[in-house]
Amino acid sequence: MNKIIAAIRRYKWFKISSFAFLGGIAGFTYYYFVGCQSGSCPITSNPFISTSYGMVIGFLFSLDKKKGKE
């Protein structure tokens, strides 16, 4: 029983980190192809900020939506 619970917890962290990683890639890709060159756009003018925003959005997509509905 403990092995099953440990596997579920590992899967949960793997899912969260995978979504955050893919979100970071999407954020950097958005910066690279669409980003603002003049520096007037606060999010897309800096690759670190756009990657961070992408990671946060990826994390939010990884959260369970059905958690409290049983």
Contacts in CASP RR format, 6 or more apart in sequence:
PFRMAT RR
TARGET T0000
AUTHOR 0000-0000-0000
METHOD contacts of the structure
MODEL  1
MNKIIAAIRRYKWFKISSFAFLGGIAGFTYYYFVGCQSGSCPITSNPFIS
TSYGMVIGFLFSLDKKKGKE
15 62 0 8 1.000
16 59 0 8 1.000
16 62 0 8 1.000
18 62 0 8 1.000
19 58 0 8 1.000
19 59 0 8 1.000
19 61 0 8 1.000
19 62 0 8 1.000
20 55 0 8 1.000
20 56 0 8 1.000
20 58 0 8 1.000
20 59 0 8 1.000
20 62 0 8 1.000
21 55 0 8 1.000
22 58 0 8 1.000
23 54 0 8 1.000
23 55 0 8 1.000
23 57 0 8 1.000
23 58 0 8 1.000
24 51 0 8 1.000
24 52 0 8 1.000
24 54 0 8 1.000
24 55 0 8 1.000
24 58 0 8 1.000
26 54 0 8 1.000
26 57 0 8 1.000
26 58 0 8 1.000
27 50 0 8 1.000
27 51 0 8 1.000
27 53 0 8 1.000
27 54 0 8 1.000
27 55 0 8 1.000
28 47 0 8 1.000
28 50 0 8 1.000
28 51 0 8 1.000
30 44 0 8 1.000
30 50 0 8 1.000
30 54 0 8 1.000
31 44 0 8 1.000
31 46 0 8 1.000
31 47 0 8 1.000
31 50 0 8 1.000
31 51 0 8 1.000
32 47 0 8 1.000
34 44 0 8 1.000
35 41 0 8 1.000
35 44 0 8 1.000
35 45 0 8 1.000
35 50 0 8 1.000
36 44 0 8 1.000
36 45 0 8 1.000
37 45 0 8 1.000
38 45 0 8 1.000
39 45 0 8 1.000
42 49 0 8 1.000
43 49 0 8 1.000
43 50 0 8 1.000
43 53 0 8 1.000
44 50 0 8 1.000
END
